[in-house]
Amino acid sequence: MAMKMRKKSYLQTNVYEEALERIRYCYKNFDKVIVSFSGGKDSTAVLNLTIEVARELNRLPVHTIFVDEEAIHPPTIDYVERVRKNPDVKLEWYCLPVQHRNACSNEQPFWYCWHPEEKDLWVRTLPDHGITTHPTFQFGQSFQEWMPTMFGPENGKVCYLTGIRTQESLRRYRVIAVKKNDAFLTTTAENKNAYRAFPIYDWSSEDVWKLVQIKDLDYNRTYDIFNKTELHGKLLHQRVCPPFGEEPLRGLWVYAECFPELWHKMLHRVKGVSTAWRYANTELYSNWEKPENKTWKEYFDILLSNYDPEYQDMIKENVNRLIRQHYSKTKGAIPDEDPHPVSGASWRFFAKIAQKGDFKGRQSQNMVGEGVKQLGKLGITLEEAKRIYSK
């Protein structure tokens, strides 16, 4: 059955055909192709597209990695179990103490799923088939840090297929849009043999669900539960991910409302969960203002003091990097409130970083965008701003 999916204006083919071609490219140009599978809708699309290409190229079963993050929706576990039993898939199910963000508490800004010394706090029993060790994994690594090291140079060129889509991030779109033929590929300076590929980067959420519908694919039934709540039809807000980060904590109410048994255990898993559940979607979390008698620089120092010294140092390192970035572009002083039109820096922006912790650097990546917004307010170009504000 031909896929009827929307066309991107810069393509002569539809996004389904383009994704298949990207995956073919990966199989033809890499020694090992692996699907990074989360159980969410996007990685579901990538996995099934990869199965389709692998069958065409006689490369089945598809090597698939699932990192079990412990505190996840029960239907996700049921779905991944069904995928594990699919003969077209060779799935490795890892249960490792991976580091995750805990935005519920400044006292405990990180938590580690399946921490071996916290078995009494685990929200689930360790799966019998869960892999608890890996030669390259170091305790406390994030998945993003560990993934490029899973298969060393002896494996040749390795490509991890992921379900990242630019619809969910303008920054990702800008990074990919300026690249050319291999726009969907990226690597790091440290691990030149390991690449990440984003074969559905130009898909919408509607495209993903159209694939599931037309191909009659199995999927994570958590989404059916989402659609019985106020998240009905809000495709970009239906997230299957670790629950305690800056963005996901606004969805803690789903666990409390729909999975009460799991939720009871989650309340004790990390610090601050109960407070975040009650207030994450109120003005206490969504809006913030400094005391009137303080500058934003002074308020930054106050917010920083709320963290333990170890985490203060991490935030300082992040902000110092942004300060160096500012002075690499301009000699102008960092404004207290309004973003500098050349760099986007301001002490208000740094205070926001201190408030959220931003240990993953997601807020920091928005600094350039702050400068672009300021240019628009001033009605000037970047070149004009450099002449006016860089002295």
Secondary structure as GFF3:
##gff-version 3
##sequence-region A 1 391
A	DSSP	alpha_helix	15	29	.	.	.	ID=ss1
A	DSSP	beta_strand	32	37	.	.	.	ID=ss2
A	DSSP	alpha_helix	41	56	.	.	.	ID=ss3
A	DSSP	beta_strand	62	67	.	.	.	ID=ss4
A	DSSP	alpha_helix	74	84	.	.	.	ID=ss5
A	DSSP	beta_strand	89	94	.	.	.	ID=ss6
A	DSSP	beta_strand	99	101	.	.	.	ID=ss7
A	DSSP	beta_strand	110	112	.	.	.	ID=ss8
A	DSSP	three_ten_helix	119	121	.	.	.	ID=ss9
A	DSSP	alpha_helix	143	146	.	.	.	ID=ss10
A	DSSP	three_ten_helix	147	149	.	.	.	ID=ss11
A	DSSP	three_ten_helix	153	155	.	.	.	ID=ss12
A	DSSP	beta_strand	158	161	.	.	.	ID=ss13
A	DSSP	three_ten_helix	166	168	.	.	.	ID=ss14
A	DSSP	alpha_helix	170	177	.	.	.	ID=ss15
A	DSSP	beta_strand	185	187	.	.	.	ID=ss16
A	DSSP	beta_strand	194	197	.	.	.	ID=ss17
A	DSSP	alpha_helix	205	215	.	.	.	ID=ss18
A	DSSP	alpha_helix	222	226	.	.	.	ID=ss19
A	DSSP	three_ten_helix	235	237	.	.	.	ID=ss20
A	DSSP	three_ten_helix	248	251	.	.	.	ID=ss21
A	DSSP	alpha_helix	252	258	.	.	.	ID=ss22
A	DSSP	alpha_helix	260	266	.	.	.	ID=ss23
A	DSSP	alpha_helix	273	279	.	.	.	ID=ss24
A	DSSP	alpha_helix	283	286	.	.	.	ID=ss25
A	DSSP	alpha_helix	296	304	.	.	.	ID=ss26
A	DSSP	alpha_helix	309	329	.	.	.	ID=ss27
A	DSSP	alpha_helix	347	356	.	.	.	ID=ss28
A	DSSP	three_ten_helix	364	366	.	.	.	ID=ss29
A	DSSP	alpha_helix	367	378	.	.	.	ID=ss30
A	DSSP	alpha_helix	382	389	.	.	.	ID=ss31
###
